[in-house]
Amino acid sequence: MPSQPISPAASVKLSAAGAGKVQLGPPSGTLWQLNLAALSTTSVVLASQGFLYLGSSNGPLTLIDSTFLGNNASSGKVAGAPLYHGTYIWAEWAGADASSIATLQLYGVQVTGYRQAAR
């Protein structure tokens, strides 16, 4: 199974209340084996809360980890379970600086060719 290191990122402009959420997930035909998720914001006047969830395209479902350091934090609790196409890691911020940019970045390995045809 061919694999390569990945570090995809997604950003969102936070609302006037300092809230927002973003998602990342593997493309079709691949799976991700994650090691780390990082949360950050461009402004750090207010200490925001950050939340990481496992979910679907419809939204977050299962809380993985949370922090009161959503401006600059990381979590290794995303490791251990393969992430298949159609499942996502969601990040959500609350209480951050209004209109700042919040980013979720994931680190791990992308695997292709994991489905072998029967012989």
N, C-alpha and C positions, 0 to 999 in steps of 0.2 A: 504494500500500500504506500504510494508516494505521499510524502508529507512535506510541508514547508512552514516556516515560522510566519505568524501573522500578528498584526497589531492594528486592527480596524478601529476607527473612531467615528463618533457621531456627536453633533453639537445642537444645542437649542438655545434660542434667545428666551430668557426667563421673563415672566409676566411682571406687571407692576407690583404684584405681591411677592415677587421673588420665587415663583414656583414654575416648574416645568418638568417634562419627562421626554425621554428618548429611548430608542431601542436599537439593538444590533443582533443579527443572526446570520447563520451561514447560508450561502447560496445553494441552490439545488445541486444535488450530486456530491455534496461535500459534508463533512462533519468537522466540528471544532472540538479540540481538547484544550480547554482553557487552563491557565495557571493563575492569572491575576486580572482584576478589574480595577481601573483607576477612575476616580471622580475629581473634577476640578471646575473652578469658575474663574472668570477673568477679573473679578473684583472681590476683595476679601474684607470689606468693611464690616459686614454682618457675618456672624458664624452660622452658616446654613446647615440644615440637616440633609443627609443623603441616604437614599434607600436603593438597594439592589434587589431585583426580583427576577424570577424565572417566569416566563409567560408565553403567550401566543401572539399572533398578529392583532388579536382583539384587545390585548392589554396585559398588564402584570397580573400574575396569579399567586405565586408562592414567594414569600419574603426569604431572601438568602442572607442579607446582612444589612445593617444600618449604622450610621455614624452621625455624630454632632459636628464632624469636620468635613462637611460636604464640599468645602472650598478646595480641599486638597487632601484626598484620602485614597487608600487602596485596600483591596480585600482579596485574600486567597481562597475565600469560601466558594468561589465559582469553580474551583478545580474539582476533579474527581468524576464528574458525569459528562459523557459526550453530549454535545449540543448538535442536534440534527436539523436539517432544513425544516422550517415551520415552527421551531422553538426559538425563543429570543431571550436575551438578557435585557432587562429594562432598568433604567436609572431614573430616579425621581428626586427632585430637589424641593425643599421648602424653607422659607425664611431667608433666602439669599438676597443679595443686592438686586434691586429692580433693574430690569433690562440688561443684566450682565449675560455673558455667554457661558453656558455650562457644557462640559464635555465628558462623555463616557468613552474610555479607551480600554480595549480588551487585549490581552496578551496570551498567546498559546501557539498551537499547531493546527493547521488545516490539513485534513486527510482526504484524498480523493481515491476513487477506485476501491472503496471498502465493501462494495457489494459485488461478490463474485458470482458468475453464472454457474449453474449446476452442470456437472460434466457427466 
